[in-house]
Amino acid sequence: MSRKIRIGLIYGGKSGEHDVSLQTALAVMKAVDFTKYEITPFYISKKGEWRSGAPLLGPAESREVLTFSTGADAGAPASNALAPIFGGIQTKGDVAISTASGAEDVGLDVVFPLLHGTFGEDGTIQGLLEMANIPYVGAGVLASAVGMDKVMMKKVFAQEGLPQCIFRHFTRTEWEKNRAYHLMELETAVGYPCFVKPANLGSSVGISKARNQEELIAAVAFAFQYDRKVIVEENIDAREIEVAVLGNDEPIASVVGEIVSSNEFYDYKAKYLDGKSAMVIPAEISQEISDEVRQLATRAFLAVDGSGLSRVDFFLGKTDQKIYINEINTMPGFTPFSMYPLLWQETGKPYKELLDDLIRLALERHAAKQNIQYSFDAE
């Protein structure tokens, strides 16, 4: 019998979605087949401290075990927690030298970063794993960074010719230097009501709906508390529909689902707190619209150079049935009750099989990259 595949599970993190990440980690551990996989946990605290534990013999049963909160499960100290990834650090004078050259050197075959939001799905952890030359599940540095930055994402989608709502964007400096111009531009091009969002943030944090100039100014100030760049989008009377995408260079799309929000729009409260929003899978839409949305989802995935998994969100106009792409999420919620796994379950791919596919895709993507030959002219 071949040996188990060794997975490093990274969870927690410094973003506002720390607790969501812990829920995802517990769910993945409970679903993993421990006869096939060996799991090494890596916890990142809200302050950014890394802690790691010994390979698990079975799923963690509580948050306390996940976070090494008890004395018996205290985990490796932060200074040593990255050693299983980088193979330890040797020092020579004042210079630190990593001894690792890839996955085989570090006792891991693949890393599964279950991190959401900043420092998780924005390309930063992906860059760390690229430097360590370790396969990892999900999007690479480019797709992660583009998917996190709503302005860059929409520019890429525009280049691809994907249908979008009207939007404008500006930095804090641009707003402070020429507020009157931006207000005129927003009122003329976008109009009221409109949505104001931080450009780089997940989970609907920092988002407001503005119905007049006073509310718009307040909403921009609120969004600037979370990012130096703000995006303002037109309001569309629409249904919110979502598609799960799986694959690398030849992605496939799931059935289409719909979010019926408990609030005026799908904000943080509606998404995580009140438990009243509903998911309708499959969405009650025509086959023609379903086919078009699924095709647009894979186009969006390829446009950002996605890999592994993504959830692509759309608006469907209630009166004209026009489709608008809203955003791509390169590390969507991944508990068995999250939209992404539920969409695949309805498509015929259960949670355990989905985990197997994601690990396989990560290993295939890494293997393909190793076959690329790099050369340069020494002269």
Secondary structure, DSSP 8 states (H G I E B T S, - for coil): ----EEEEEEEE-SSTTHHHHHHHHHHHHHHS-TTTEEEEEEEE-TT--EEE---BSS---SHHHHTT-SGGG--B-GGGTTHHHH--EEEETTEEEE---SHHHHT-SEEEE---STTTSSSHHHHHHHHTT--BSS--HHHHHHHHBHHHHHHHHHHHT-----EEEEEHHHHHH-HHHHHHHIIIII-SSEEEEESB--TTTT-EEESSHHHHHHHHHHHTTT-SEEEEEE---EEEEEEEEEESSS-EEEEEEEEE-SSSS--HIIIIIS---EEESS-S--HHHHHHHHHHHHHHHHHTT--EEEEEEEEEETTT--EEEEEEESS---STTSHHHHHHHHHT--HHHHHHHHHHHHHHHHHHHHT--------
